[in-house]
Amino acid sequence: MNRETAALWSRAIKTCHLAKRITEEEPDSAASRAYYAAFYAVSARFMMDGATFTKHSAVETALHRDLVKTGRWPLELGDAYSSLREIRMTADYGGDLSVDVEGAKDAVDSAWRIIEAVHNENPQMFPLEE
């Protein structure tokens, strides 16, 4: 694993743990961090295939095209990633809308499922512990 991939993976794990810790007191921030945890994990996974992206939407498109539609990942994980992207938009740009604690908890759970999916594809390369 190259340094950039390792850094993304480490960031995914740390960011998801942070999101979990701040869920109760800062649900908007937790939801945003949960999205980024999943984004970092999926980006690290694609980087191992030599693919890098400049847009968040490109990562989501690749996830659905290359992982979900091919049957490598279940549809539920694709839906979870898309939901994380939507909740992050509310958390970061929602104006008078905000994420509640339950929504933040769901976001953290979804991010962790995505992290586990990346881990399960290559447990030695993507360990769950930091």
N, C-alpha and C positions, 0 to 999 in steps of 0.2 A: 504494500500500500504506500502510495506517495504521501509526502507531508501534507499536501493540500487536502487530500481525501481524509487522512487521519484527523486533521484539524476540524473538518466539517463534521465528522462522526463524533468527535469529542464534544464539539459545540452542541450537537443534537442531544446528546445524553445530558449534559450540564443544563441546557436550556429547558429541557423537559422537567428535570428535578426542580429547577427554580420555579417554573410555572406551577408545579404542584404545591410548593411551599407558600406561594403568595395568593393562592386561589381564594381563600376566605376574605382577605383584606383588600385585595386589588384584582377583582375578577376580570376587568378589561385587560389589564396588563398580563394576567395569567393566560387569558385566551390568545392574546397576541403572541406571547412566548410559546404557547403550545403549537400554534401554526408554524412558527419559525423552527421549532424543534423538528417537526415533520419535514419541513422544507430542507433543512440541513441534512437530515437522514436520507431523504430521497435523492438529493443532489449528490451526496457521497456515493450512494449506490450507483447512480448513473455515471459518475466520474470513473468508477471502476471499469465501465464499458467504454471509456474514452469520450463520453458525451458531457458537454458543459452547456449551460444555458445562460442567457443574459436577462431573461424575463421570467417572472414568477409564473405567468400563464404558460410558458413553454415547458416548465417542469410539470405542471398539472397535465398538459396535453400529452407529454411523453409518458407519464405515469399511466394514463388511461389507454393510450395507444400500445405501449410496449409491455406493460405489465398486466393490466386488467383484461384488455381485449384478447390477449394471447393466452389467457387462462393461468398465467403465473401467479397472479394475485386475485383474490375474490373481489367481486363487484363492490362489496361492502367497504373494502379498503379504499377503493377509488372514490366512493361516495363520502367516506370519512375525510379524505384529503380535501375534496371540494367543499365540504362543510366547514372545515378548518379555515380555508381561504376566505369563505364568506363571513365567518364569525370574526376573523381578524379585521376585515374591512369595517365591521360594526365597532369592534373594540378600538381601532385606531382612528376611524374617521366618521363615527356614527353621530356626531353632534350631540343631540339630546337623547339619542338611543345609547344604551350601554348593555353590556353582558352581565347577566346575573350570576350568582355563585354556582348554581346548578349547571348553567351553560358553560361556565369556565371548567367545572369538574369534568363535564362531558368532553370538552375540548382536550383536556390533559389526557383523559383515557384514550381518546382517538389518536392523539400524537404517539402515545406509548405503544398502541397496537401497530402503528406504522413503523415505529422504531423496531419493534419485535419482528415484523415481517422482513425488514432489511437484515436484521441479525440472523433470522432463520435461513436466509439464502446463503449466508457465509458466516457462520458463528465465529470462526477463528479471525476473520478479517474485521468483523463488526461485533466486538464483545459488548455485552450489556453493562459491564462495570467499568468505572473510571478509576 
